[in-house]
Amino acid sequence: MNVGILYSRIRRDEKLLLSELRERGHEVTKVDVRDQQFSLSDAPEGLTDCDVVVDRCLATSRSKYATRFLDHYDVPVVNSAETAALCADKAETSLALEAAGVPTPDTTVAFTTDAALDAIEGYGYPCVLKPVVGSWGRLMAKLDSRSAAEAILEHKATLGHYEHKVFYVQEFVEKPGRDIRVVAADGDPIAGMTRSSDHWLTNAAKGATAEPFEVDDEVADLVARASEAVGGGLLGVDLMETGDGYTIHEVNHTVEFKALDDAVDVDVPAKVVDWLESRVAASDGEGDDQTVEATT
Amino acid sequence: MTTCPECGADVVLPDDVETGEILDCGTCGAELEVLSTDPVELDVAPELEEDWGE
């Protein structure tokens, strides 16, 4: 098959993916999204020949629009524009999870600092203020007092992009020093890991320690439901343990998997390529792998 | 082997160097983007943008 990789930066995740695809003899079309123009009628050169395009854009804004245009051109893309739109924005994700009955932290959105402060006071301290668009734990604020809340709200209102005036306030979940990341393909878990840290943020990008996590039936069910809620695809589903269950606080649509690949015995990029092959085979209506000489 | 566009020091390339990959200059610490691999061309990598992530 011919796999398009839409990228702007080749991280180790993309290198693992490229290596696996080429080892299996698949043709790879690397497309730097920064060089592209997306017209209303014609897909960028090279992308129309792809059996599937994998969105690995580093920038959320590019991911949202590029996948939307590819959908428009009827070029198969994973993840879909719908999934990208839901996962790129935390408010959208929260609404999708809530609508699907998937446990997710209680969240309130407000548009002014006064309304946001009222919401914060309603949760009590600590609570959490997050940007609606952002990743890697950046610009997350754990609010321990009213004075801290006032200061951060003022900074966001004064210094921020207009999106920072969409105040996303969330209950603080007392997790046991770790959260859980499960990478799943159309709801089927590939592997899971815990991410532990003394800091309240436990993102791998923040230096949390990763350990393998055995995905049990309860977690698998939640992951499947969360995946369905956002339209499926290759996803990184983040869960916190609440003491009597789990709550899902994030679903990532251009998921990084290098830390997971290092932490578990599962060959994560191989599983991802297995999934891509099965998707293409299903869309072709045939089960045979199509192997073409690698050219790129 | 090529040279860092920031400081001019030698930069060692991995065998499987890839267009779009980011390398660190071992001398000045600059993040360098691989613009092409044949021949290898490097430039200083873009700064982190607010919407980058996963």
HADDOCK unambig.tbl for C-alpha pairs under 7 A between the chains (distance, minus, plus):
assign (segid A and resid 8 and name CA) (segid B and resid 20 and name CA) 6.54 0.50 0.50
assign (segid A and resid 9 and name CA) (segid B and resid 20 and name CA) 4.93 0.50 0.50
assign (segid A and resid 9 and name CA) (segid B and resid 21 and name CA) 5.96 0.50 0.50
assign (segid A and resid 10 and name CA) (segid B and resid 20 and name CA) 4.94 0.50 0.50
assign (segid A and resid 10 and name CA) (segid B and resid 21 and name CA) 4.47 0.50 0.50
assign (segid A and resid 10 and name CA) (segid B and resid 22 and name CA) 7.00 0.50 0.50
assign (segid A and resid 11 and name CA) (segid B and resid 21 and name CA) 6.32 0.50 0.50
assign (segid A and resid 58 and name CA) (segid B and resid 52 and name CA) 5.19 0.50 0.50
assign (segid A and resid 58 and name CA) (segid B and resid 53 and name CA) 5.73 0.50 0.50
assign (segid A and resid 58 and name CA) (segid B and resid 54 and name CA) 6.82 0.50 0.50
assign (segid A and resid 59 and name CA) (segid B and resid 51 and name CA) 5.36 0.50 0.50
assign (segid A and resid 59 and name CA) (segid B and resid 52 and name CA) 4.32 0.50 0.50
assign (segid A and resid 59 and name CA) (segid B and resid 53 and name CA) 6.53 0.50 0.50
assign (segid A and resid 60 and name CA) (segid B and resid 51 and name CA) 5.41 0.50 0.50
assign (segid A and resid 60 and name CA) (segid B and resid 52 and name CA) 6.04 0.50 0.50
assign (segid A and resid 60 and name CA) (segid B and resid 53 and name CA) 7.00 0.50 0.50
assign (segid A and resid 61 and name CA) (segid B and resid 51 and name CA) 6.80 0.50 0.50
assign (segid A and resid 133 and name CA) (segid B and resid 51 and name CA) 6.51 0.50 0.50
assign (segid A and resid 134 and name CA) (segid B and resid 50 and name CA) 6.79 0.50 0.50
assign (segid A and resid 134 and name CA) (segid B and resid 51 and name CA) 5.47 0.50 0.50
assign (segid A and resid 134 and name CA) (segid B and resid 53 and name CA) 6.77 0.50 0.50
assign (segid A and resid 135 and name CA) (segid B and resid 52 and name CA) 6.80 0.50 0.50
assign (segid A and resid 135 and name CA) (segid B and resid 53 and name CA) 4.78 0.50 0.50
assign (segid A and resid 135 and name CA) (segid B and resid 54 and name CA) 6.29 0.50 0.50
assign (segid A and resid 136 and name CA) (segid B and resid 53 and name CA) 6.12 0.50 0.50
assign (segid A and resid 252 and name CA) (segid B and resid 54 and name CA) 5.79 0.50 0.50
assign (segid A and resid 253 and name CA) (segid B and resid 54 and name CA) 6.48 0.50 0.50
assign (segid A and resid 254 and name CA) (segid B and resid 54 and name CA) 4.68 0.50 0.50
assign (segid A and resid 255 and name CA) (segid B and resid 54 and name CA) 4.99 0.50 0.50
assign (segid A and resid 256 and name CA) (segid B and resid 54 and name CA) 6.20 0.50 0.50
